[in-house]
Amino acid sequence: MRHLSFKTQSANEKIVKRDWYIVDATNQTMGRMASRVASILRGKNKAYYTPHFDCGDYVIIVNSATVQMTGTKMETKEYQTFSGYPGGQKIETAKSLLVRRPNVAVERAVKGMLPKNRLGRAMYKKLFVYEGAEHPHKAQQPKELKFENK
C-alpha cells in the first residue's frame, strides 16, 4: 500500500503575493460591490487563503460618488455617529452622506463586512477610495476588476 502525504500550506509572509486592483464604482450597487471588495481584501480569491492571516490584496475604488443603492435606501438608510457628549448623536441619510462625503459611505460599507478585530483593521488599511476617476497609485499598475451588476 502506497502512502500519499500532502501538506496543507498555511499562508505566511513568504508565500503571500499582494496584487493591486482597481474597481470603478460607476453605476455599481453599493452592497454588492462592497461584499466583493471585502472578499478580495480578506484574500478569499486566493488558493492559499488562511482565515487567521492577512493574505488579501490592495483595492482602489474610484468614482465613489456615482455608486447606487437599490429600492428606497437613498432616502431611508441612516448613518449614525455619536461624539460621546450629551446631545452628540448625529443622524444623516445615505443621500446626504453620498453628496457630502461619498468616500465615507463606501468605506463604511466595506469595513462592516470585514472582521471586527486587529486583523480586520489591517485589511481595511489596504482599501483606498476616491471620489473621482483620478488616483495616486498608478505606479503600482493596478489590474482592473469588473463586477457584473445583477
N, C-alpha and C positions, 0 to 999 in steps of 0.2 A: 504494500500500500504506500502510495506516494503522499507525502505531507506538503501541502502548499502553505507558505507563510506570507501573508500580506500584512504590511504595517500601515495602520491608519496614520496619515501625516497631519499633525496639528499645526495650524498656521503660526508663524513667528516672523520676526523682522527679516530674516534671511530669505524666506520664501515669498513674502508678500511683495507684489509689484503693483504700485498705485498708478492708475491712469487718471487722466483729466477728461471730463465730459462736459459738454455744453448743451443746455436744454433751452429751447425757445418757448416761452410761456404764452405766446400769442394764441388766443382762442382755445387754450387748454382749460379743462375743468380742474379747479384748484385741488380738490381732494384726491382725485385720481392721479394727477401729476405728482403731488406730494408723496403719495404712498410708493410710487415707482422710484422717486428720487431717494426716499428714505431707505428703500431696499438696496439701492446702489451704494449709499453711504455706509450701510452696515456690511456690505460685501457679499450679499446673498447671491449675486450673479457670478461668484467665483466657485470653482470646483473645490477649493480648499477652505471654504467658509468655516469659521470656528466661532461659536457664539460668545466665548469669553475673551476674544481678541479682536482688536480693531483692524480688519483687513479690507476695509472699504476704499472706494475711490473718491477723488475730488469731483465736485459737481458745481458748475456755474449755471445759474438761471438768469437769463436775460429777458427783457420786456415784461417784467413782473406787473407792470401797470395794466396790461391787457389781458390778465388772467380772468376766467369767468367762473361763475357758480351756477348750479342748476336750481330750478324752482324759484322760491321766493327768498333764498338765503341772503341775497344782497340787502334786503330790507329787514329781515327778521333775525339774522345771525348777529350776536352781540359779543364784543370783546371787552372783558372787564380788567381793570387794573386797580390796585389798592396801594396807597402810599404808606399805610400803617398808622396814619393820623386819623382822628375823628373827622368824618366828612370827606375823607380822602379817596373814596371809591369813585372811579370814573367808568362810565359805560359808553361804548361807541359802536355804531352799527358797522357792518362789513363794508357797506357802500362808502361811508365817510372815511373809513380807515384806508380803503383802496385809493381814494382820491388823495388823502393827506400823506400817507406813508405806505405805498404798495409793497415795499420790501418786507415790512414787518408782518403783514398778513401772510405772505408766502412762507417766511421764516418760521412763524408760529405753527403753520400747518405741518411743515416738515418736522419741526422739533417735537411736536406732540406725538409723532409716530416713531420716535427713537427711544431707546431705553432710558429710564429715569435714574441714571447713576453716572459715575465718573466716565464710564465707557461711552455712554450716550453723549456726554458733553464733549468728549474727544472727537466723536463722529460729527457732531454739529459744527465743529471748527473747520471742517473740510467743505462746508457749504458756503457759496458766495452768490448773493442775489443782487441784481442790478435792475434799476427801473427802465433804462433804455437799452438799446442794442449794443452799446459800447461797453467793453470790459478791459481791465488792465492785465489780463492773463494770456495774451497772445503768444508769449514766449514759451508757454507750456504746451502749445499746439493741441488744444482740446479737440476731442472727436465729437462730432455732432450726434446727439441722441434723439431719435424720433419716437414719439409715443403715438399710437393710434387712439384717437378720441372716440370712445364708444359710449 
